[in-house]
Amino acid sequence: MGSFVPRPILTPHHFEIAQNERGYWVVKDKEELVGGVFLTQKDALRFALFEVAGDSACVRVLPADGAPMYPAQRGREPDRRQRRLDPGQRPR
């Protein structure tokens, strides 16, 4: 009887790279399991590409338009979703 050896299933991480308000480059995967903070964009990109075995389709660099994507504060970013207002209802 042959032995059954399961093959590992690799799901690639999808990374986003953005600059925070303090000028550091933040790398996060979509599931927020892997990431880091780097001094330069080059180092952040190098890390992300290493983690995805060079597959640049899995790495996205967000534009540096002056608005920080990731705040430098600790903890999770506050929920910024807006609630829907019924017609005639005023915002709080």
N, C-alpha and C positions, 0 to 999 in steps of 0.2 A: 504494500500500500504506500503510495507516495505522500510525502508531507506537503501540506498546504502552507504556503508562505504568502501572506497578504502583502500586496504592494502598497507603499505609502501613497496617500493622495495629497498632493501639494496644491494648496490654493495660494496663488500669489497675492502678496500684499499690494495694495494700491496706495501710494504715498502722495501727500500734498506737502509742498514746501512753501512757506511764507515767512515774511519778516515781521517780528513783533514790534511793539512800541518802543522797546529799548534798543532796537537795531540788531538783535540776534536773529538767526535763521532757525525756524522751528520746523522739524520734520515729524509728521504724524501719519500713521496708516489709518484707513477708514474705520477700522475697529478699535483704534486707539490702544493697540496692544504693543506696538513697536514704535519707537520714535526717539528724538533727541533734540538738543539745542546746540547750535554751532555758531562760531564767530563769523564765518564766511559762507556765502551761498555755494561756493565751490565745494567746501567740506560737506555741507548738507546734501548737495547733489551726489557727491561721491558715496556717502553713506547709503542713501536711498537706492542708488543703482547697484551697490554691492548687495543689499538685501534682496533685490529682485533679480539677481544674477545678470545684470546688464540690460534687462528688458525695459527700454525707455518708455514703452507704452503704459507701464504701470506707475510712472512718476509724472506728477504735474507740478510745475512751478507756477505759483499764483503771481499775478502782476503786482509790482511794487508801486502802487498809485498814491502812496502816502498814508493810506488808511490801513492800520495794522489789522491783520487777519486774526492773529492770536494775541490776546492780551498777555502782558508779562506777569499778571497776578497768579498766585498759586490756586490750585483747585480748578474746577470746571468752569467753563465760560457760562455766564448766565443765559437763561433761555430768553431769546429775543423774538419769539414768535408772537405775532399779534393776534388777539382774539377777534373774531368776527363780530361786527356790530349789526344789530337788526336795524332796518330802516327807521329813522327817527330817534334812535338811541344815541346818546352823547358819550364820547370817550371819557374815562375817569381821569 
